[in-house]
């Protein structure tokens, strides 16, 4: 991804989160410390009006941050299965 600012530490509230295929998963509501003490999790709100779901995505899954979107190196299905 040309022009990327690559790395998870750049993930912040308000960013869109997209999977490896560019499909939008949702929007970061906050970044929190992992309960294990290793790394951080992005709390991502998915869906809309009554269909909301919260995903907790380890920020080390981020391969790049481009124009306000965090791109993951996994598919939507893999991320949803892990939650």
N, C-alpha and C positions, 0 to 999 in steps of 0.2 A: 504494500500500500504506500504509494509515493506520498511524501509529505506528512507521514504519520509522526506523532510525538511519542510513539511506543512506550508503554509500561503502565502497570497497574496503579502506581502511586498517583497517577494523574486522574484517576476515576473520582468523580465528585457528584454530589446531589444535582439533579436536574438533567443529567446526561441520558441520552437514549442508549440502550444496550442492544446490540445486534449479534446474531450468531455468525458462524463461519460463512454462511451463505448470504449474509446481509439482511436477514429477516429480523425485524424488530421484535424483541422479547418484552420490552417495557422500559420504564424510566427509573433511574436510581433515586431513591428517597433519602438514603443516607449510607455512609460507609462506617462500619463498626469493626471493632476488634473481634477476631475469631474466638469462640469460647475455649478453644484449645490453646490459645495464646500464640499460635503460629499464623501470622498473616492477618489479613483483613477480609471482611465479607461486604459485598455490595448488596444492600437490601433493594430489591427491584420490584416495583408494582407493575403488574401485568393486567390486561383486560380493561374493561370500562363499565361504568354504571351497573353495579350489582354482580358483576362477574370478576371482580378484583381478586387477585391472588398475589401473594408475596413470595418471591423466590429469594433465597440467600445464595449468592454466587461468589465463590472465592475470587478475589481480585487477581490471583495469579493465572486465571483463565483468560485474562485480557491479553490479546496479542498486539493491539494497537489502539490508540485514541486518535480519531480523525474528525475534525470539524464538529466537535461536541458529541460524538458518538464513541462508545467503547465497543470494540469488535472482539468477540471471543474466538477461541480456536476450536470450539466445539459446536455441534448442531443444537438446535432448539430442543429436539427430542432427548439428547443426552443430558442437557442441563435440567430439563423438567423431570427426568427419571431420577436424577441425583437429589432432588428436593422431595 
